[in-house]
Amino acid sequence: MIYIADYFALGLVIVLFTFFYDNKTSIRYMPLSSKVFAMVLALTALNAITDLTAGALLSAEGIPVWLNMLVNSLYFIINIVTTSCIALFFFVKILEHTHSRRCKRNACVALIVMLSIYVLLIIGNVWGGYLFYFDESGAYHRGPLNIIGYFFMFMQMIFVLICYFRNKETANKLMRRTLSNVFPIIPICILLQRVFPEIMLNSIIIAFVDIVLFMTFMSQRHGVHTLTELNDRHRFFDNVNQLITLKEPFQIFLINLKNFSAINQKYGHIVGDEYLYQFAFSLERTLKDGVAFHMNGTVFAVVLKYTYQSVAERQSGALLDFLNTGIDFDDHHIEVDYIVSHYISCGEETTSTDIFEIMEHSIAKGYGLKQRYVQCNQDIREEIDRMKYLRGRLERIDTARGYEVWYQPIKCLQTGKFCSMEALIRLREMDGSLISPAEFIPLAEKTGQISSITWFVLEQVCHDLKHIPELENTSVSINLPMAQLIEKGFVTRFIGIVDQAGIDHKRICLEFTERTILENFIQTQYIMKELTEAGFRFYLDDFGVGYSNFNCLLQLPFQIIKFDAGLIHDKRTDVYNYPTVQALTRLFHEMDLIVVAEGAETTDEVKALESVGVDRVQGYVFARPMPKDELIGFYKKQLSYPQGEEK
């Protein structure tokens, strides 16, 4: 009966381990908390086995005292190491979202110091006998300081509580409930141990704590996606980092299922979820030599060893065949469009984060090029490096000094004069060469720096309109990001900048694209009405690139429509769409709108546009974008177009 608790504890640990162990990944790829918990289970089992061994030796005859002393000392050491690992698990879960190295270092130091002191006490006990000793007959006796083990356990509890209360703002949300469940168990079991000293409860105390930890944290199968039961993105990064550390050649397929919302809309979310589960199952079966991951939503990844290029090509072919075939389940056959990014690593220095960034960039590139399979090659790496350089350049430069405002004049075909112009932002390299707006504008929008750039453009435009006499009767249009238009306080600040410069509101025009307007239609409608009443005018930019919505035009106060160059000249077929342009121009004139054509490069194009009724032309045939100094010289050669006449 004395060791029944050890048998019970050992059985509990075996059951817990069968639930905890996940054959989808090895322990070395598990997150730190899972590794520590696996260590706790192993030490709990070892603790029970050692106690049973010590009991068996005590009940046997002829066992030398030194062997009993060794086994029992080992039991005491394993016991304190086990409780230290439990405390370490608490520290890991409390501090997993805390980035303070000091807290993590102090927690580890405290455990190491306590463990070292206790081990020294165990070693000293061999001669002192203050924890336990054996008499001449070989009988086991508790020493006067036998309870000190519980004191060390109590101190570990105190350290865990201190760590929690110092970091409770960032601690795991389940930690409070876990502590409230675990900590009452320990003193109750310690009290029972003192009341019934003939029953060994140390192992069962630890086993009960293991159960609480498992039910609270590990039963969630940390690292496994709840829907598809594949490894999640955390295990992906751990797995890839391990392969990088070992310098093993490997390859990754990143699969992005496109427009999956259409599946949910057509069949319902239950069928959509079932498709994802069946997709995950089939993906594992298709590339059975790899490890599959459900990164998030409709993004999956497979990591495989890389041996030969021919093998990689065969594997990519099998994957593409599977994706093109679709999936049958119940009464449904579903095919989903996709993009696959393929990355091969042959031991080069990199990180999992860099690899994933490259693969995401290649996925985005596949979207733009309408490709289903993209190989991560040197060109993509160079694009990523270029993007990082530009991001750093945008972060370092002073807006007022790093950027320049250029202007492209727009010609009125009826009068032959330049009546307006578009303000364009330019950015220079360190060597003085220009960086294409197509490169840095999208990046500035992603990083949130586009707002400061736009305010700079507005302030510079107002300054130039005020101080350059040649622009006295000229209006300027400014491209405005929709995210900035709907910012709180935008209207007040915008009007304030223009009024402070003393510029007539009619000389400032704002350009938007249909795509950005339709994303925030109601709010845009309200703000445009407010600015129109204040005297500002609006261009609808890039009309004809795929988002055309006449209902949008009817409800919003546009005065000017800009035809995209692609609407006029389809360069894929080398066809001029002048009948379409003529019909649209006639319609817009009936709506009392001014029509501007962009991208004209030859005099023949200008004549054709004029013949179909287009009011204004913007293009290289008349003027390229130019800095302020060149603009002044350009306008000195022109007669100012009378203000107030629109056509």
MARLUMNU-10685 format. One record per residue (C-alpha): residue number from 1; x, y, z. Coordinates in steps of 0.001 Angstrom, whole numbers. Layout:
BEGIN
[node NUM; [X; Y; Z]],
...
% end
This chain:
BEGIN
[node 1; [0; 0; 0]],
[node 2; [2852; 2392; 768]],
[node 3; [3759; 2765; -2914]],
[node 4; [299; 2586; -4460]],
[node 5; [451; 6331; -5191]],
[node 6; [3579; 5765; -7306]],
[node 7; [1842; 3093; -9391]],
[node 8; [-1130; 5390; -9843]],
[node 9; [1106; 8313; -10820]],
[node 10; [2988; 6176; -13343]],
[node 11; [-280; 5062; -14936]],
[node 12; [-1498; 8659; -15189]],
[node 13; [1714; 9757; -16885]],
[node 14; [1493; 6953; -19447]],
[node 15; [-2098; 7937; -20285]],
[node 16; [-1156; 11623; -20529]],
[node 17; [1754; 10870; -22827]],
[node 18; [-424; 8869; -25230]],
[node 19; [-2708; 11898; -25566]],
[node 20; [151; 14397; -25655]],
[node 21; [2355; 12731; -28246]],
[node 22; [1637; 13832; -31783]],
[node 23; [3127; 11728; -34554]],
[node 24; [2841; 14611; -37065]],
[node 25; [6096; 16062; -35858]],
[node 26; [9065; 15040; -33758]],
[node 27; [9760; 16497; -30333]],
[node 28; [12694; 18534; -31633]],
[node 29; [10289; 20571; -33824]],
[node 30; [7860; 21252; -30964]],
[node 31; [7614; 24726; -29418]],
[node 32; [9549; 25294; -26197]],
[node 33; [6520; 24895; -23917]],
[node 34; [5707; 21481; -25444]],
[node 35; [9310; 20357; -25082]],
[node 36; [9325; 21371; -21409]],
[node 37; [6021; 19570; -20809]],
[node 38; [7382; 16416; -22459]],
[node 39; [10360; 16674; -20087]],
[node 40; [7984; 17070; -17127]],
[node 41; [6113; 13886; -18108]],
[node 42; [9347; 11940; -18519]],
[node 43; [10700; 13138; -15155]],
[node 44; [7393; 12381; -13409]],
[node 45; [7551; 8815; -14687]],
[node 46; [11227; 8548; -13705]],
[node 47; [10396; 9956; -10279]],
[node 48; [7744; 7252; -9681]],
[node 49; [10013; 4488; -11016]],
[node 50; [12909; 5608; -8801]],
[node 51; [10660; 5690; -5724]],
[node 52; [9400; 2173; -6513]],
[node 53; [12977; 1002; -7007]],
[node 54; [14031; 2514; -3685]],
[node 55; [11104; 781; -1977]],
[node 56; [11968; -2557; -3552]],
[node 57; [15569; -2275; -2374]],
[node 58; [14467; -1444; 1166]],
[node 59; [12232; -4483; 1354]],
[node 60; [14917; -6791; -12]],
[node 61; [17553; -8423; 2195]],
[node 62; [21268; -8090; 1835]],
[node 63; [21220; -4762; 12]],
[node 64; [24267; -2656; 940]],
[node 65; [23630; 660; 2641]],
[node 66; [25570; 2613; 6]],
[node 67; [23230; 1381; -2749]],
[node 68; [20153; 2373; -745]],
[node 69; [21753; 5757; -70]],
[node 70; [22555; 6221; -3779]],
[node 71; [19060; 5318; -5041]],
[node 72; [17285; 7431; -2429]],
[node 73; [19599; 10399; -3076]],
[node 74; [18860; 10018; -6783]],
[node 75; [15141; 10001; -5982]],
[node 76; [15441; 13285; -4037]],
[node 77; [17392; 14886; -6908]],
[node 78; [14909; 13717; -9579]],
[node 79; [12065; 14986; -7427]],
[node 80; [13465; 18536; -7215]],
[node 81; [14461; 18515; -10913]],
[node 82; [10872; 17570; -11800]],
[node 83; [9352; 20388; -9743]],
[node 84; [11923; 22764; -11252]],
[node 85; [10802; 21746; -14754]],
[node 86; [7184; 22374; -13765]],
[node 87; [8188; 25828; -12527]],
[node 88; [10092; 26332; -15812]],
[node 89; [6930; 25432; -17734]],
[node 90; [5042; 28113; -15813]],
[node 91; [7787; 30630; -16549]],
[node 92; [7706; 29792; -20278]],
[node 93; [3908; 30191; -20506]],
[node 94; [3912; 33401; -18454]],
[node 95; [6737; 34985; -20440]],
[node 96; [5959; 33651; -23948]],
[node 97; [4534; 37046; -24957]],
[node 98; [6972; 39078; -22876]],
[node 99; [10061; 40314; -24711]],
[node 100; [12011; 41340; -21628]],
[node 101; [15210; 39316; -21519]],
[node 102; [15726; 40356; -17935]],
[node 103; [12602; 38534; -16718]],
[node 104; [13521; 35364; -18591]],
[node 105; [17093; 35483; -17336]],
[node 106; [16066; 36085; -13717]],
[node 107; [13571; 33195; -13806]],
[node 108; [16190; 30763; -15116]],
[node 109; [18818; 31977; -12652]],
[node 110; [16424; 31526; -9710]],
[node 111; [15667; 27930; -10709]],
[node 112; [19327; 27068; -11279]],
[node 113; [20374; 28546; -7920]],
[node 114; [17664; 26679; -6009]],
[node 115; [18398; 23427; -7815]],
[node 116; [22143; 23765; -7167]],
[node 117; [21619; 24419; -3456]],
[node 118; [19349; 21411; -3112]],
[node 119; [21765; 19116; -4967]],
[node 120; [24564; 20259; -2648]],
[node 121; [22339; 19456; 337]],
[node 122; [21711; 15966; -1058]],
[node 123; [25436; 15408; -1501]],
[node 124; [26111; 16645; 2029]],
[node 125; [23365; 14394; 3363]],
[node 126; [25485; 11343; 2524]],
[node 127; [27660; 12229; 5504]],
[node 128; [25311; 14403; 7584]],
[node 129; [22081; 12416; 7420]],
[node 130; [19944; 15528; 8042]],
[node 131; [17503; 14659; 5209]],
[node 132; [17410; 10868; 5611]],
[node 133; [19731; 8117; 6831]],
[node 134; [20006; 4347; 7297]],
[node 135; [20739; 2679; 10604]],
[node 136; [23039; -288; 11100]],
[node 137; [20251; -2697; 10181]],
[node 138; [19626; -867; 6904]],
[node 139; [16283; 661; 7969]],
[node 140; [15291; 4016; 6400]],
[node 141; [14766; 7035; 8698]],
[node 142; [13719; 10630; 7939]],
[node 143; [16213; 13229; 9092]],
[node 144; [15386; 16411; 11022]],
[node 145; [15446; 18503; 7803]],
[node 146; [13481; 16047; 5687]],
[node 147; [10733; 18628; 5127]],
[node 148; [13185; 20990; 3430]],
[node 149; [12203; 19520; 55]],
[node 150; [8708; 20922; 553]],
[node 151; [10268; 24260; 1458]],
[node 152; [12067; 24370; -1898]],
[node 153; [8811; 23422; -3663]],
[node 154; [7065; 26242; -1781]],
[node 155; [9774; 28724; -2830]],
[node 156; [9350; 27689; -6463]],
[node 157; [5640; 28428; -6118]],
[node 158; [6473; 31878; -4728]],
[node 159; [8820; 32628; -7639]],
[node 160; [6144; 31588; -10142]],
[node 161; [3607; 33892; -8454]],
[node 162; [6066; 36794; -8454]],
[node 163; [6764; 36236; -12157]],
[node 164; [3049; 36124; -12925]],
[node 165; [2093; 39293; -11068]],
[node 166; [4996; 41196; -12615]],
[node 167; [3941; 40141; -16111]],
[node 168; [193; 39571; -15777]],
[node 169; [-580; 42164; -18475]],
[node 170; [1131; 40032; -21126]],
[node 171; [843; 36602; -19494]],
[node 172; [-1116; 33803; -21092]],
[node 173; [-4819; 34392; -20455]],
[node 174; [-5276; 30883; -19038]],
[node 175; [-2498; 31326; -16491]],
[node 176; [-4636; 32764; -13692]],
[node 177; [-7054; 29821; -13850]],
[node 178; [-4174; 27361; -13982]],
[node 179; [-2465; 28831; -10927]],
[node 180; [-5740; 28840; -9009]],
[node 181; [-6191; 25141; -9827]],
[node 182; [-2626; 23945; -9275]],
[node 183; [-1555; 25766; -6149]],
[node 184; [-4319; 24476; -3815]],
[node 185; [-3454; 20893; -4806]],
[node 186; [137; 21159; -3618]],
[node 187; [-416; 22260; 25]],
[node 188; [-3300; 19794; 410]],
[node 189; [-1130; 16905; -736]],
[node 190; [1765; 18080; 1434]],
[node 191; [-563; 18164; 4432]],
[node 192; [-1800; 14643; 3645]],
[node 193; [1814; 13477; 3346]],
[node 194; [2557; 14759; 6863]],
[node 195; [-630; 13205; 8280]],
[node 196; [-77; 9850; 6519]],
[node 197; [3723; 9547; 6295]],
[node 198; [3484; 5859; 5403]],
[node 199; [2064; 6760; 1915]],
[node 200; [4482; 8309; -598]],
[node 201; [2559; 11150; -2271]],
[node 202; [5313; 13089; -4021]],
[node 203; [4797; 11401; -7394]],
[node 204; [1012; 11689; -7267]],
[node 205; [1272; 15391; -6375]],
[node 206; [3365; 15969; -9473]],
[node 207; [1057; 13777; -11601]],
[node 208; [-1974; 15834; -10541]],
[node 209; [-134; 19016; -11537]],
[node 210; [683; 17392; -14891]],
[node 211; [-3023; 16688; -15443]],
[node 212; [-3986; 20312; -14784]],
[node 213; [-1262; 21603; -17124]],
[node 214; [-2283; 19173; -19837]],
[node 215; [-5990; 19965; -19604]],
[node 216; [-5331; 23707; -19616]],
[node 217; [-2629; 24014; -22274]],
[node 218; [-1551; 20799; -23970]],
[node 219; [-4999; 19306; -24683]],
[node 220; [-5374; 22091; -27248]],
[node 221; [-2719; 20274; -29289]],
[node 222; [-549; 23331; -29520]],
[node 223; [976; 23542; -32956]],
[node 224; [-1886; 21719; -34714]],
[node 225; [-4576; 23482; -36765]],
[node 226; [-7975; 22765; -35221]],
[node 227; [-9809; 22298; -38530]],
[node 228; [-7431; 20335; -40741]],
[node 229; [-5252; 18793; -37977]],
[node 230; [-2138; 19726; -39913]],
[node 231; [845; 21378; -38263]],
[node 232; [311; 25126; -37913]],
[node 233; [2514; 28083; -38887]],
[node 234; [4426; 28023; -35573]],
[node 235; [5630; 24485; -36268]],
[node 236; [6430; 25500; -39837]],
[node 237; [8892; 28145; -38689]],
[node 238; [10367; 25807; -36034]],
[node 239; [10767; 23052; -38621]],
[node 240; [12417; 25283; -41218]],
[node 241; [14727; 26884; -38642]],
[node 242; [15834; 23410; -37546]],
[node 243; [16649; 22426; -41135]],
[node 244; [18569; 25664; -41617]],
[node 245; [20562; 25037; -38432]],
[node 246; [21414; 21492; -39550]],
[node 247; [22311; 22840; -43034]],
[node 248; [20157; 20165; -44644]],
[node 249; [18956; 20803; -48241]],
[node 250; [15179; 21187; -48337]],
[node 251; [12380; 22565; -50452]],
[node 252; [9069; 24227; -49658]],
[node 253; [5825; 24410; -51578]],
[node 254; [3558; 27270; -50486]],
[node 255; [-11; 26853; -51799]],
[node 256; [-2476; 29723; -51795]],
[node 257; [-6080; 28786; -52673]],
[node 258; [-7537; 31771; -54539]],
[node 259; [-11044; 33195; -54223]],
[node 260; [-12109; 30545; -51733]],
[node 261; [-14925; 32810; -50543]],
[node 262; [-16775; 31819; -53738]],
[node 263; [-16830; 28210; -52489]],
[node 264; [-18335; 29278; -49176]],
[node 265; [-20923; 31417; -50949]],
[node 266; [-21899; 28680; -53396]],
[node 267; [-21901; 25625; -51126]],
[node 268; [-21958; 27099; -47620]],
[node 269; [-19277; 27283; -44923]],
[node 270; [-19827; 23697; -43739]],
[node 271; [-18944; 22355; -47188]],
[node 272; [-16086; 24862; -47379]],
[node 273; [-14622; 23599; -44104]],
[node 274; [-15030; 19994; -45246]],
[node 275; [-13223; 20840; -48474]],
[node 276; [-10282; 22278; -46516]],
[node 277; [-10133; 19125; -44371]],
[node 278; [-10234; 16879; -47445]],
[node 279; [-7669; 19113; -49159]],
[node 280; [-5306; 18799; -46204]],
[node 281; [-5734; 15017; -46117]],
[node 282; [-5117; 14696; -49871]],
[node 283; [-2143; 17088; -49724]],
[node 284; [-412; 14890; -47137]],
[node 285; [-1120; 11815; -49234]],
[node 286; [141; 13454; -52453]],
[node 287; [3483; 14551; -50936]],
[node 288; [3777; 11822; -48324]],
[node 289; [7555; 12275; -48014]],
[node 290; [7059; 15814; -46699]],
[node 291; [5526; 17511; -43679]],
[node 292; [2340; 19491; -44414]],
[node 293; [1338; 22702; -42631]],
[node 294; [-1858; 24763; -42526]],
[node 295; [-432; 28260; -42334]],
[node 296; [-3712; 30190; -42079]],
[node 297; [-7051; 30456; -43846]],
[node 298; [-6479; 28976; -47305]],
[node 299; [-2671; 28957; -47280]],
[node 300; [-841; 25624; -46944]],
[node 301; [2800; 24614; -47058]],
[node 302; [4745; 21384; -47511]],
[node 303; [8383; 20972; -46451]],
[node 304; [10407; 18173; -48075]],
[node 305; [14021; 17108; -48282]],
[node 306; [15779; 18185; -51465]],
[node 307; [17949; 15605; -53184]],
[node 308; [17960; 15987; -56963]],
[node 309; [16337; 18484; -59307]],
[node 310; [14605; 15675; -61178]],
[node 311; [12988; 14493; -57941]],
[node 312; [11864; 18038; -57115]],
[node 313; [10344; 18402; -60592]],
[node 314; [8500; 15108; -60163]],
[node 315; [7163; 16240; -56786]],
[node 316; [6053; 19623; -58125]],
[node 317; [4364; 17852; -61034]],
[node 318; [2478; 15564; -58652]],
[node 319; [1365; 18570; -56612]],
[node 320; [138; 20480; -59674]],
[node 321; [-1709; 17397; -60950]],
[node 322; [-3465; 17094; -57591]],
[node 323; [-4413; 20777; -57567]],
[node 324; [-5715; 20650; -61153]],
[node 325; [-7781; 17526; -60526]],
[node 326; [-9930; 18939; -57745]],
[node 327; [-11499; 17019; -54863]],
[node 328; [-14566; 14761; -54739]],
[node 329; [-16480; 14322; -51497]],
[node 330; [-20134; 13578; -50821]],
[node 331; [-21923; 14747; -53982]],
[node 332; [-19522; 17578; -54744]],
[node 333; [-16590; 17929; -57117]],
[node 334; [-14792; 21157; -56285]],
[node 335; [-11909; 22745; -58142]],
[node 336; [-10264; 25836; -56697]],
[node 337; [-7876; 28191; -58441]],
[node 338; [-4447; 28400; -56818]],
[node 339; [-926; 29783; -56869]],
[node 340; [2070; 27664; -55869]],
[node 341; [5390; 29133; -54807]],
[node 342; [8365; 26744; -54861]],
[node 343; [11516; 27447; -52826]],
[node 344; [14689; 25315; -52777]],
[node 345; [17402; 25731; -50130]],
[node 346; [20781; 24066; -50492]],
[node 347; [22297; 25110; -47171]],
[node 348; [22716; 28859; -47716]],
[node 349; [22642; 31276; -44790]],
[node 350; [19084; 32491; -44289]],
[node 351; [16171; 32428; -41835]],
[node 352; [12666; 30994; -41967]],
[node 353; [11252; 34527; -41870]],
[node 354; [13282; 35564; -44925]],
[node 355; [12226; 32430; -46783]],
[node 356; [8556; 33032; -46046]],
[node 357; [8886; 36664; -47113]],
[node 358; [10365; 35574; -50447]],
[node 359; [7611; 33019; -50975]],
[node 360; [4856; 35495; -50121]],
[node 361; [6397; 37962; -52587]],
[node 362; [6435; 35306; -55286]],
[node 363; [2759; 34532; -54552]],
[node 364; [1929; 38224; -54990]],
[node 365; [3929; 38256; -58212]],
[node 366; [1992; 35223; -59424]],
[node 367; [-1242; 37114; -58840]],
[node 368; [0; 40032; -60921]],
[node 369; [1275; 37842; -63766]],
[node 370; [-1722; 35472; -63538]],
[node 371; [589; 32496; -63080]],
[node 372; [-229; 29357; -61118]],
[node 373; [3340; 28262; -60403]],
[node 374; [6203; 30562; -59427]],
[node 375; [9760; 29385; -58792]],
[node 376; [11604; 31460; -56194]],
[node 377; [14689; 32398; -58206]],
[node 378; [17406; 35016; -58007]],
[node 379; [15198; 37669; -59620]],
[node 380; [12684; 37422; -56800]],
[node 381; [15460; 37593; -54210]],
[node 382; [16744; 40756; -55875]],
[node 383; [13235; 42229; -55861]],
[node 384; [12974; 41525; -52125]],
[node 385; [16376; 43129; -51511]],
[node 386; [15290; 46135; -53577]],
[node 387; [12072; 46427; -51574]],
[node 388; [14011; 46289; -48297]],
[node 389; [16369; 48974; -49578]],
[node 390; [13455; 51205; -50549]],
[node 391; [11772; 50625; -47203]],
[node 392; [14946; 51714; -45446]],
[node 393; [15284; 54688; -47796]],
[node 394; [11731; 55801; -47045]],
[node 395; [12329; 55474; -43310]],
[node 396; [15569; 57468; -43351]],
[node 397; [14836; 60395; -45642]],
[node 398; [13436; 63741; -44605]],
[node 399; [10159; 64229; -46498]],
[node 400; [10878; 67880; -47344]],
[node 401; [14346; 67088; -48680]],
[node 402; [14073; 63577; -50048]],
[node 403; [11086; 64139; -52322]],
[node 404; [10440; 66446; -55252]],
[node 405; [7162; 67547; -56815]],
[node 406; [7124; 67375; -60609]],
[node 407; [4362; 68543; -62905]],
[node 408; [2923; 67300; -66201]],
[node 409; [956; 69966; -68113]],
[node 410; [-2436; 69071; -69644]],
[node 411; [-3487; 70701; -72937]],
[node 412; [-6960; 71922; -73844]],
[node 413; [-7600; 70856; -77448]],
[node 414; [-10248; 73513; -78082]],
[node 415; [-7973; 76472; -77296]],
[node 416; [-4557; 74907; -77806]],
[node 417; [-3387; 76153; -74403]],
[node 418; [-2168; 74367; -71269]],
[node 419; [-4917; 74971; -68737]],
[node 420; [-4004; 72538; -65950]],
[node 421; [-1375; 70065; -64792]],
[node 422; [-970; 67001; -62602]],
[node 423; [1366; 67047; -59583]],
[node 424; [3558; 63957; -59404]],
[node 425; [5899; 62875; -56600]],
[node 426; [9505; 61899; -57322]],
[node 427; [12191; 60340; -55111]],
[node 428; [15919; 60405; -55794]],
[node 429; [18573; 57814; -55078]],
[node 430; [21661; 58842; -53139]],
[node 431; [23515; 59217; -56448]],
[node 432; [20885; 61614; -57801]],
[node 433; [19055; 59167; -60087]],
[node 434; [15277; 58876; -59817]],
[node 435; [13373; 56020; -58207]],
[node 436; [10245; 55043; -60112]],
[node 437; [6979; 55976; -58342]],
[node 438; [5730; 52507; -59282]],
[node 439; [8335; 51183; -56840]],
[node 440; [8063; 53450; -53822]],
[node 441; [4402; 54571; -53859]],
[node 442; [2930; 51072; -53181]],
[node 443; [5551; 50571; -50472]],
[node 444; [4744; 53948; -48920]],
[node 445; [1057; 52962; -48866]],
[node 446; [1867; 49686; -47086]],
[node 447; [4106; 51355; -44493]],
[node 448; [1733; 54269; -43831]],
[node 449; [4188; 56889; -45090]],
[node 450; [1965; 57893; -48000]],
[node 451; [67; 60305; -45734]],
[node 452; [3095; 62482; -44978]],
[node 453; [4070; 62383; -48678]],
[node 454; [637; 63617; -49768]],
[node 455; [640; 66492; -47272]],
[node 456; [4074; 67463; -48550]],
[node 457; [2797; 67467; -52148]],
[node 458; [-192; 69645; -51229]],
[node 459; [1970; 72147; -49340]],
[node 460; [4512; 72284; -52187]],
[node 461; [1783; 72728; -54827]],
[node 462; [214; 75590; -52867]],
[node 463; [3637; 77212; -52462]],
[node 464; [4377; 76946; -56204]],
[node 465; [957; 78251; -57257]],
[node 466; [1442; 81235; -54966]],
[node 467; [5015; 82159; -55912]],
[node 468; [5259; 81296; -59634]],
[node 469; [3546; 84047; -61699]],
[node 470; [3493; 81882; -64817]],
[node 471; [1019; 79531; -63066]],
[node 472; [-1404; 82275; -62157]],
[node 473; [-4383; 80849; -64064]],
[node 474; [-3421; 77170; -63893]],
[node 475; [-5123; 74488; -61801]],
[node 476; [-3308; 71473; -60360]],
[node 477; [-4624; 67985; -59663]],
[node 478; [-3223; 65903; -56795]],
[node 479; [-3465; 62128; -56422]],
[node 480; [-4955; 61349; -53027]],
[node 481; [-4990; 57912; -51324]],
[node 482; [-8462; 56936; -50202]],
[node 483; [-7166; 55931; -46770]],
[node 484; [-6061; 59521; -46243]],
[node 485; [-9309; 61027; -47508]],
[node 486; [-11311; 59202; -44827]],
[node 487; [-8889; 60088; -42023]],
[node 488; [-10419; 62001; -39135]],
[node 489; [-9841; 65736; -39535]],
[node 490; [-8729; 65472; -43176]],
[node 491; [-11124; 68110; -44549]],
[node 492; [-10187; 70693; -41908]],
[node 493; [-6458; 70216; -42425]],
[node 494; [-6745; 70174; -46231]],
[node 495; [-8732; 73415; -46398]],
[node 496; [-6431; 75001; -43808]],
[node 497; [-3292; 74374; -45885]],
[node 498; [-4894; 75793; -49055]],
[node 499; [-6328; 78839; -47266]],
[node 500; [-3052; 79588; -45495]],
[node 501; [-1352; 79825; -48915]],
[node 502; [-4179; 82021; -50219]],
[node 503; [-4995; 79731; -53163]],
[node 504; [-8427; 79756; -54805]],
[node 505; [-10088; 76404; -54052]],
[node 506; [-11046; 75934; -57718]],
[node 507; [-7362; 75687; -58641]],
[node 508; [-6911; 72519; -56529]],
[node 509; [-8308; 69260; -57924]],
[node 510; [-8220; 65814; -56324]],
[node 511; [-7803; 62591; -58275]],
[node 512; [-9189; 59190; -57241]],
[node 513; [-9524; 55839; -58932]],
[node 514; [-12818; 53971; -59050]],
[node 515; [-11375; 50996; -57194]],
[node 516; [-10462; 53027; -54118]],
[node 517; [-13776; 54884; -54134]],
[node 518; [-15887; 51728; -54217]],
[node 519; [-14036; 50373; -51168]],
[node 520; [-15390; 53219; -48989]],
[node 521; [-18259; 54584; -51054]],
[node 522; [-20557; 56049; -48383]],
[node 523; [-17829; 57861; -46454]],
[node 524; [-16210; 59064; -49696]],
[node 525; [-19537; 60445; -50914]],
[node 526; [-19975; 62509; -47753]],
[node 527; [-16434; 63945; -47788]],
[node 528; [-16519; 64731; -51519]],
[node 529; [-19785; 66615; -51062]],
[node 530; [-18216; 68654; -48252]],
[node 531; [-15131; 69519; -50331]],
[node 532; [-17218; 70311; -53426]],
[node 533; [-19268; 72778; -51438]],
[node 534; [-15961; 74370; -50403]],
[node 535; [-15074; 74876; -54106]],
[node 536; [-12659; 71999; -54784]],
[node 537; [-12984; 69844; -57901]],
[node 538; [-12544; 66103; -58480]],
[node 539; [-11045; 63949; -61220]],
[node 540; [-12089; 60330; -61723]],
[node 541; [-8725; 58825; -62659]],
[node 542; [-7910; 55731; -64735]],
[node 543; [-11423; 55325; -66102]],
[node 544; [-11730; 52140; -68146]],
[node 545; [-9287; 49794; -66379]],
[node 546; [-11909; 47339; -65193]],
[node 547; [-13902; 48971; -62400]],
[node 548; [-16162; 51260; -64465]],
[node 549; [-19394; 51931; -62589]],
[node 550; [-21756; 54567; -63988]],
[node 551; [-23838; 54473; -60836]],
[node 552; [-20703; 55680; -59013]],
[node 553; [-20411; 58610; -61449]],
[node 554; [-24039; 59595; -60992]],
[node 555; [-23824; 59685; -57194]],
[node 556; [-20460; 61414; -56749]],
[node 557; [-19653; 65065; -57615]],
[node 558; [-16984; 64538; -60285]],
[node 559; [-16298; 67341; -62751]],
[node 560; [-13557; 65688; -64839]],
[node 561; [-13091; 62130; -66152]],
[node 562; [-9641; 60830; -67084]],
[node 563; [-9584; 58033; -69641]],
[node 564; [-6840; 55521; -68944]],
[node 565; [-4345; 55073; -71780]],
[node 566; [-5364; 51418; -71990]],
[node 567; [-8922; 52410; -72872]],
[node 568; [-7690; 54374; -75871]],
[node 569; [-4986; 52067; -77149]],
[node 570; [-5032; 48308; -76459]],
[node 571; [-1327; 47562; -76842]],
[node 572; [-1947; 43807; -76678]],
[node 573; [-3870; 43920; -79968]],
[node 574; [-2493; 47212; -81289]],
[node 575; [-6063; 48463; -81746]],
[node 576; [-7279; 52014; -81123]],
[node 577; [-10687; 52011; -79404]],
[node 578; [-11835; 55368; -80771]],
[node 579; [-15483; 54336; -81365]],
[node 580; [-15712; 53398; -77675]],
[node 581; [-13972; 56612; -76627]],
[node 582; [-16321; 58651; -78835]],
[node 583; [-19425; 57031; -77341]],
[node 584; [-18217; 57504; -73778]],
[node 585; [-17157; 61101; -74446]],
[node 586; [-20592; 61945; -75849]],
[node 587; [-22222; 60376; -72784]],
[node 588; [-20008; 62277; -70343]],
[node 589; [-20611; 65559; -72155]],
[node 590; [-24337; 64987; -71728]],
[node 591; [-23590; 64633; -67999]],
[node 592; [-21720; 67990; -68195]],
[node 593; [-18347; 66383; -67446]],
[node 594; [-14934; 67279; -68902]],
[node 595; [-13040; 64414; -70560]],
[node 596; [-9240; 64086; -70364]],
[node 597; [-7284; 61407; -72263]],
[node 598; [-4013; 60162; -70759]],
[node 599; [-1022; 58613; -72450]],
[node 600; [-1055; 60272; -75895]],
[node 601; [2359; 59890; -77523]],
[node 602; [1892; 60927; -81184]],
[node 603; [218; 63780; -83069]],
[node 604; [-1953; 61240; -84922]],
[node 605; [-3359; 60058; -81590]],
[node 606; [-4081; 63664; -80596]],
[node 607; [-5907; 64354; -83867]],
[node 608; [-7983; 61220; -83461]],
[node 609; [-8862; 62096; -79865]],
[node 610; [-9818; 65600; -80888]],
[node 611; [-12028; 64225; -83656]],
[node 612; [-14036; 62105; -81200]],
[node 613; [-14651; 65053; -78879]],
[node 614; [-12071; 64625; -76084]],
[node 615; [-11572; 67957; -74295]],
[node 616; [-8018; 67688; -72949]],
[node 617; [-4956; 65529; -73523]],
[node 618; [-2166; 64600; -71126]],
[node 619; [828; 62801; -72592]],
[node 620; [4432; 62806; -73741]],
[node 621; [3401; 64222; -77107]],
[node 622; [2989; 67614; -75418]],
[node 623; [5021; 67472; -72226]],
[node 624; [6715; 64972; -69961]],
[node 625; [6623; 65337; -66172]],
[node 626; [9156; 68004; -65226]],
[node 627; [10597; 69637; -62096]],
[node 628; [9575; 73141; -61077]],
[node 629; [12506; 74937; -62731]],
[node 630; [11773; 73369; -66119]],
[node 631; [8059; 74020; -65658]],
[node 632; [8642; 77773; -65304]],
[node 633; [10574; 77851; -68568]],
[node 634; [7888; 75742; -70233]],
[node 635; [5064; 78087; -69188]],
[node 636; [6973; 81204; -70167]],
[node 637; [6608; 80003; -73729]],
[node 638; [2863; 79566; -73353]],
[node 639; [51; 82023; -72985]],
[node 640; [-1926; 81517; -69795]],
[node 641; [-5321; 79940; -70370]],
[node 642; [-8122; 82271; -69146]],
[node 643; [-9427; 81141; -65791]],
[node 644; [-13066; 80148; -65684]],
[node 645; [-13314; 78697; -69217]],
[node 646; [-13484; 74947; -68989]],
[node 647; [-13500; 73652; -72562]],
% end
